[in-house]
Amino acid sequence: MAMRLLRGVLGLLKWGLCAVGAVALIFTALIAMPLERPAEMRSVADSAKGIDWSTLPPLERFQARDGTWLGFRHYAPKGADTGRGAIFIHGSSGSSGTVNHALTAAMAAHGVATWALDTRGHGASGTRGDIGYVGQLEDDLVDFVAHVRKSAPDLPLTLIGHSAGGGFSLRVAATPIMQDMFVRTVLVAPYLGYDAPTNKPHSGGWANADMPRFLALTALRKLGIDCCAQLPVLAFAVPPNSERILVPTYSDRLTRNFATHGYRLDLAAVTHPMTIFGGAEDEMMISDKYAEAVQAIKPSVDVKLIEGVNHMGMVTVPKAVNAIAEDVATRGAGQS
């Protein structure tokens, strides 16, 4: 009897030591390899050339529910006011004051009241490259819409996002609490998520993920250990010495929040009209697969490709920004 009991205790001890060893290996993977930033991507760096920065609105701030002051820019409509509004979400590493200014200014020039947000973790909003928890970006957007509604209580709003901001906008469009805030969603060269057939490896050289660390953190969460989400897992090919303007790395929790839940899951939950714009020469995404990928799940999604335009050109090249701005100005009241 005593021997049987002893064998049982030793068996439990063995499994316990195995579990401790597994956790130790996971933690080793977290720190074993430093996150490497990819070489500067010239197509991104060159996209700032020729932009008229003199029309950039001043940075304003609003207070989120946790007390943090977040940045944004407001573009008042010019010319004939369309009676439509838009909230713009920038791409990875960017902010309201980076090259997407060409697109947001164009929307205002087409008569659309436009607000460009510094998503938390970017620009003037919070800690660069990090957030407090997954889901905080949605909370911030709810708070931002409430702030906009103080001055524009009845204005129909279109949510528009570029690149990773497009992926986050799809995430938002699938969220029940958000669907009534926006009449329509426009995704510009969107990153649809890790499982999308529109992805190029490493986003064409723009992003480098620390997969051992990412997988280790995922394994820890499955074990019920929710820690270390502040560790960086994703690095971008930003120019050297650009940290004052661009965000070079994302933490695990920002990486997971500033993206879709999975494009299939999110698209299936979308109830309002949606349009996707892609550049035919996109060096980060496989744009000619957008239609096939999304319409297999949501046939009503409108997909438009603009010839001769690359990824950043979608928010900087006149042909692209004018086409998108015209679309938002004429269909922003919810027309499909």
C-alpha positions as CSV (number, residue, x, y, z in Angstrom):
1,M,0.0,0.0,0.0
2,A,2.8,2.4,1.0
3,M,4.7,1.6,-2.2
4,R,1.7,2.2,-4.3
5,L,1.1,5.5,-2.7
6,L,4.8,6.4,-3.1
7,R,4.7,5.6,-6.8
8,G,1.6,7.8,-7.2
9,V,3.4,10.7,-5.5
10,L,6.5,10.2,-7.6
11,G,4.3,10.1,-10.8
12,L,2.7,13.4,-9.8
13,L,6.1,14.9,-9.1
14,K,7.4,13.7,-12.5
15,W,4.5,15.3,-14.3
16,G,4.8,18.4,-12.2
17,L,8.5,18.7,-13.1
18,C,7.6,18.2,-16.8
19,A,5.1,21.0,-16.6
20,V,7.7,23.3,-14.9
21,G,10.2,22.3,-17.6
22,A,7.7,23.1,-20.4
23,V,7.0,26.5,-18.9
24,A,10.7,27.1,-18.5
25,L,11.3,26.3,-22.2
26,I,8.5,28.7,-23.1
27,F,10.1,31.5,-21.1
28,T,13.4,30.7,-22.7
29,A,11.8,31.1,-26.1
30,L,10.5,34.5,-25.0
31,I,14.0,35.9,-24.4
32,A,16.3,33.7,-26.5
33,M,16.2,35.7,-29.8
34,P,16.0,39.5,-29.9
35,L,13.5,41.0,-32.3
36,E,15.2,42.2,-35.4
37,R,14.0,45.2,-37.4
38,P,14.0,44.7,-41.2
39,A,16.0,46.9,-43.5
40,E,14.3,50.2,-44.4
41,M,11.6,49.8,-47.1
42,R,12.3,52.5,-49.7
43,S,8.7,52.5,-51.1
44,V,7.5,53.6,-47.7
45,A,10.2,56.2,-47.1
46,D,9.7,57.7,-50.6
47,S,5.9,58.0,-50.1
48,A,6.3,61.3,-48.2
49,K,7.8,63.1,-51.2
50,G,5.5,65.7,-52.7
51,I,2.9,65.9,-49.9
52,D,1.7,69.4,-49.0
53,W,2.2,69.5,-45.3
54,S,1.1,73.1,-45.0
55,T,-2.5,71.9,-44.9
56,L,-2.0,69.6,-41.9
57,P,-4.4,70.5,-39.2
58,P,-3.1,71.0,-35.6
59,L,-3.1,68.1,-33.2
60,E,-6.0,68.1,-30.8
61,R,-6.6,65.8,-27.9
62,F,-9.5,64.0,-26.1
63,Q,-9.6,62.0,-22.9
64,A,-10.3,58.3,-23.1
65,R,-12.1,56.4,-20.3
66,D,-8.8,55.5,-18.5
67,G,-7.9,59.2,-18.3
68,T,-5.2,59.1,-21.1
69,W,-5.2,62.0,-23.5
70,L,-5.3,60.7,-27.1
71,G,-4.4,62.7,-30.2
72,F,-6.4,63.4,-33.4
73,R,-6.7,65.9,-36.2
74,H,-9.9,67.4,-37.5
75,Y,-10.3,68.3,-41.2
76,A,-13.2,70.7,-41.7
77,P,-15.0,70.1,-45.0
78,K,-14.1,72.5,-47.8
79,G,-16.2,73.7,-50.7
80,A,-19.7,72.1,-50.8
81,D,-20.4,70.3,-47.5
82,T,-21.7,66.8,-48.3
83,G,-23.3,66.4,-44.9
84,R,-21.1,63.3,-44.4
85,G,-18.3,62.5,-42.1
86,A,-15.4,60.0,-41.8
87,I,-13.1,58.7,-39.2
88,F,-9.7,57.6,-40.5
89,I,-7.5,54.9,-39.0
90,H,-3.8,55.0,-40.1
91,G,-1.7,52.0,-40.9
92,S,1.0,50.2,-38.9
93,S,3.7,52.5,-37.4
94,G,1.9,55.7,-38.5
95,S,-0.3,58.4,-37.0
96,S,-2.7,61.1,-38.0
97,G,0.3,63.3,-39.0
98,T,2.0,60.9,-41.4
99,V,1.6,60.4,-45.2
100,N,-2.1,59.5,-45.0
101,H,-2.6,63.3,-44.7
102,A,-2.9,63.4,-48.5
103,L,-6.0,61.2,-48.3
104,T,-7.6,62.8,-45.3
105,A,-7.1,66.2,-46.8
106,A,-8.6,65.0,-50.1
107,M,-11.7,63.8,-48.3
108,A,-12.1,67.2,-46.6
109,A,-11.6,68.8,-50.0
110,H,-14.5,66.7,-51.3
111,G,-16.8,68.1,-48.6
112,V,-16.4,65.3,-46.0
113,A,-15.8,66.3,-42.4
114,T,-12.9,64.1,-41.5
115,W,-11.3,63.1,-38.2
116,A,-7.9,61.3,-38.2
117,L,-7.1,59.4,-35.0
118,D,-3.7,58.7,-33.4
119,T,-4.5,55.1,-32.5
120,R,-3.2,54.4,-29.0
121,G,0.4,53.3,-29.2
122,H,1.0,55.7,-32.0
123,G,1.7,59.4,-32.5
124,A,0.5,61.4,-29.5
125,S,-1.6,58.6,-28.0
126,G,-0.2,56.7,-25.0
127,T,3.0,54.7,-24.9
128,R,4.6,54.2,-28.3
129,G,4.2,50.6,-29.5
130,D,2.1,49.3,-26.6
131,I,-1.4,49.4,-25.1
132,G,-2.9,48.3,-21.8
133,Y,-5.0,45.3,-22.9
134,V,-6.5,43.7,-26.0
135,G,-9.7,45.5,-26.6
136,Q,-8.5,48.9,-25.5
137,L,-8.4,50.1,-29.1
138,E,-12.1,49.4,-29.5
139,D,-12.8,51.2,-26.2
140,D,-10.8,54.2,-27.4
141,L,-12.7,54.3,-30.6
142,V,-16.1,54.3,-28.8
143,D,-14.8,57.2,-26.7
144,F,-13.6,59.0,-29.7
145,V,-16.9,58.7,-31.5
146,A,-18.6,60.0,-28.4
147,H,-16.2,63.0,-28.5
148,V,-17.0,63.6,-32.2
149,R,-20.7,63.4,-31.5
150,K,-20.5,66.4,-29.1
151,S,-20.0,68.7,-32.2
152,A,-21.6,66.5,-34.9
153,P,-24.5,64.6,-33.2
154,D,-26.3,63.5,-36.4
155,L,-23.6,63.3,-39.0
156,P,-23.5,59.9,-40.8
157,L,-20.0,58.6,-40.3
158,T,-17.9,56.3,-42.5
159,L,-15.0,54.3,-40.9
160,I,-12.0,54.2,-43.2
161,G,-8.7,52.4,-42.5
162,H,-5.5,51.9,-44.4
163,S,-3.3,48.7,-44.2
164,A,-3.3,47.5,-40.6
165,G,-5.8,50.2,-39.9
166,G,-8.0,48.6,-42.5
167,G,-7.7,45.3,-40.7
168,F,-8.6,47.0,-37.4
169,S,-11.6,48.7,-39.2
170,L,-12.8,45.3,-40.3
171,R,-12.5,44.1,-36.7
172,V,-14.6,47.1,-35.6
173,A,-17.2,46.6,-38.4
174,A,-17.8,43.1,-37.0
175,T,-18.4,44.3,-33.4
176,P,-22.1,44.8,-32.6
177,I,-21.5,47.9,-30.4
178,M,-19.6,49.5,-33.3
179,Q,-22.0,48.7,-36.1
180,D,-24.5,51.4,-35.1
181,M,-21.8,54.0,-34.9
182,F,-20.9,53.9,-38.6
183,V,-23.0,53.7,-41.7
184,R,-20.3,52.2,-43.8
185,T,-16.7,50.9,-43.8
186,V,-14.0,51.5,-46.4
187,L,-10.8,49.4,-46.3
188,V,-7.8,50.7,-48.2
189,A,-5.1,48.1,-49.0
190,P,-6.1,46.3,-45.9
191,Y,-4.1,43.7,-44.0
192,L,-6.8,41.1,-43.5
193,G,-5.0,39.0,-41.0
194,Y,-2.5,36.2,-40.6
195,D,-4.8,33.7,-42.3
196,A,-5.6,35.8,-45.4
197,P,-4.5,34.7,-48.9
198,T,-3.8,38.4,-49.7
199,N,-0.7,38.4,-47.6
200,K,2.9,38.5,-49.0
201,P,5.6,37.0,-46.8
202,H,6.7,39.5,-44.2
203,S,4.3,42.0,-45.9
204,G,6.7,42.3,-48.7
205,G,9.6,43.2,-46.4
206,W,7.7,45.7,-44.2
207,A,7.3,43.6,-41.1
208,N,9.3,41.0,-39.2
209,A,7.6,39.0,-36.5
210,D,9.4,37.3,-33.6
211,M,7.5,34.0,-34.1
212,P,9.1,32.0,-31.2
213,R,8.2,34.8,-28.8
214,F,4.7,35.2,-30.3
215,L,4.0,31.4,-30.1
216,A,5.5,31.2,-26.6
217,L,3.1,33.9,-25.4
218,T,0.2,32.1,-27.1
219,A,1.1,28.9,-25.4
220,L,1.3,30.6,-22.0
221,R,-2.2,32.1,-22.4
222,K,-3.5,28.6,-23.2
223,L,-1.9,27.5,-19.9
224,G,-3.8,30.2,-18.2
225,I,-0.7,32.4,-17.7
226,D,-1.4,35.8,-19.1
227,C,1.9,37.7,-18.8
228,C,4.6,39.4,-20.8
229,A,2.1,40.8,-23.3
230,Q,4.1,44.1,-23.3
231,L,7.1,42.4,-25.0
232,P,7.7,43.4,-28.6
233,V,6.8,40.8,-31.2
234,L,6.7,42.8,-34.4
235,A,9.2,45.2,-36.0
236,F,8.8,47.4,-39.0
237,A,11.1,48.5,-41.9
238,V,11.0,52.2,-40.8
239,P,13.8,54.6,-41.8
240,P,16.7,55.0,-39.3
241,N,16.2,57.7,-36.6
242,S,12.5,58.0,-37.4
243,E,11.2,57.0,-34.0
244,R,10.0,60.6,-33.3
245,I,7.4,60.1,-36.1
246,L,7.1,56.3,-36.7
247,V,6.7,53.4,-34.3
248,P,9.4,50.8,-34.9
249,T,8.0,47.9,-32.9
250,Y,4.6,46.6,-31.6
251,S,4.0,44.7,-28.3
252,D,2.2,41.4,-28.4
253,R,-1.0,43.0,-27.2
254,L,-0.9,45.8,-29.7
255,T,-0.2,43.4,-32.5
256,R,-3.2,41.3,-31.5
257,N,-5.6,44.2,-31.1
258,F,-4.6,46.3,-34.2
259,A,-5.8,43.5,-36.5
260,T,-8.8,41.4,-37.4
261,H,-10.0,38.5,-35.3
262,G,-9.5,36.5,-38.5
263,Y,-11.0,37.9,-41.7
264,R,-13.4,35.0,-42.2
265,L,-14.9,35.5,-38.7
266,D,-15.1,39.3,-39.0
267,L,-16.5,39.4,-42.5
268,A,-19.3,37.0,-41.6
269,A,-20.4,39.4,-38.8
270,V,-20.4,42.6,-40.9
271,T,-23.9,43.9,-41.5
272,H,-23.3,47.4,-43.0
273,P,-22.0,48.2,-46.5
274,M,-18.3,47.8,-47.1
275,T,-15.9,48.7,-49.9
276,I,-12.3,47.6,-50.3
277,F,-9.8,49.6,-52.4
278,G,-6.5,48.0,-53.4
279,G,-3.5,49.1,-55.5
280,A,-2.8,46.9,-58.5
281,E,1.0,47.3,-57.8
282,D,0.8,46.7,-54.1
283,E,4.2,45.4,-52.9
284,M,2.9,44.4,-49.5
285,M,-0.4,42.7,-50.3
286,I,-1.6,40.4,-53.1
287,S,-4.3,42.8,-54.1
288,D,-5.8,40.8,-57.0
289,K,-6.9,38.2,-54.4
290,Y,-9.1,40.6,-52.4
291,A,-12.2,40.0,-54.3
292,E,-11.9,36.2,-54.2
293,A,-11.1,36.1,-50.5
294,V,-13.8,38.4,-49.2
295,Q,-16.6,37.8,-51.6
296,A,-16.5,34.1,-50.9
297,I,-17.7,35.0,-47.4
298,K,-19.5,38.3,-48.0
299,P,-20.6,38.7,-51.7
300,S,-21.9,42.2,-51.1
301,V,-18.4,43.6,-50.4
302,D,-17.5,46.0,-53.2
303,V,-13.8,45.5,-54.3
304,K,-12.0,48.1,-56.5
305,L,-8.4,48.0,-57.8
306,I,-6.6,51.1,-58.9
307,E,-4.0,50.5,-61.6
308,G,-0.4,51.6,-61.3
309,V,-0.6,52.3,-57.5
310,N,1.4,50.6,-54.8
311,H,0.6,50.2,-51.1
312,M,1.5,53.7,-49.8
313,G,0.4,55.2,-53.0
314,M,-3.2,54.4,-52.0
315,V,-3.0,57.2,-49.5
316,T,-0.6,59.5,-51.4
317,V,-1.0,59.3,-55.2
318,P,-3.7,61.8,-56.5
319,K,-5.4,59.2,-58.7
320,A,-6.0,56.9,-55.7
321,V,-6.8,59.5,-53.0
322,N,-9.3,61.3,-55.3
323,A,-11.1,58.1,-56.2
324,I,-11.4,57.1,-52.5
325,A,-12.4,60.6,-51.4
326,E,-15.0,60.8,-54.2
327,D,-16.4,57.4,-53.0
328,V,-16.6,58.5,-49.4
329,A,-18.2,61.8,-50.4
330,T,-20.9,60.3,-52.5
331,R,-21.6,57.0,-50.7
332,G,-21.0,58.0,-47.1
333,A,-24.7,58.0,-46.1
334,G,-24.8,54.3,-46.2
335,Q,-25.4,53.5,-49.9
336,S,-23.9,50.2,-50.9
